[in-house]
Amino acid sequence: MLFTKALRETVGTDAEQLVKNAIEGFACRDKDVEYFLKHKVFEFEKRNKSRTYLILVDEIQNLVAYFTLSLKSLEFRDKLSKGKIKDIDGFSKKVQGVAIALIGQFGKDETKAKEVSGKDLLGICMDKIYQVHTLIGGRYVLVECHDAEKVVDFYRVNSFEVLQLDKSDDYLQMIRRL
């Protein structure tokens, strides 16, 4: 049985060391996702830069996946149509950017990948985003990912659309309407 644990609930508690031990054993195909979890997640949590949610099987030591949510200022590139900008903003086609919910990290432990499907993990993640959406509004959610066919196809199948490359041209930005 899967359950979700907010990392912030463990910071400064006896459970923090158990979580750190579980994180040490986490292995992800996307090494950036793995590195964030192993080296940055607690600092981001303590500084209120993001919120991370652990997906566990039965106990805190059995970490199978995680995702991190935050807010981002999405800056529109020059190539983006005015109609698309107005759709995302909800009012104006002249804005330079909008605040948007960001799925900043999203990954499964490759040794336990069968414990949770990508679709189910994204469903859990989107449930959290909809909770935020209910409280503060917002029109879209954003993911930034490598422009790899398998990754892009996964997000497309799950109702995301390609928007643009980020300002550094390193990541593809994909959005999904809330």
Secondary structure as UniProt FT lines:
FT   STRAND          2..6
FT   HELIX           7..9
FT   TURN            10..12
FT   HELIX           15..24
FT   HELIX           31..39
FT   HELIX           41..46
FT   TURN            47..48
FT   STRAND          51..57
FT   TURN            60..61
FT   STRAND          63..75
FT   TURN            78..79
FT   HELIX           82..89
FT   STRAND          97..108
FT   HELIX           110..115
FT   HELIX           118..136
FT   STRAND          140..145
FT   HELIX           149..157
FT   TURN            158..159
FT   STRAND          161..165
FT   TURN            167..168
FT   STRAND          172..177
//
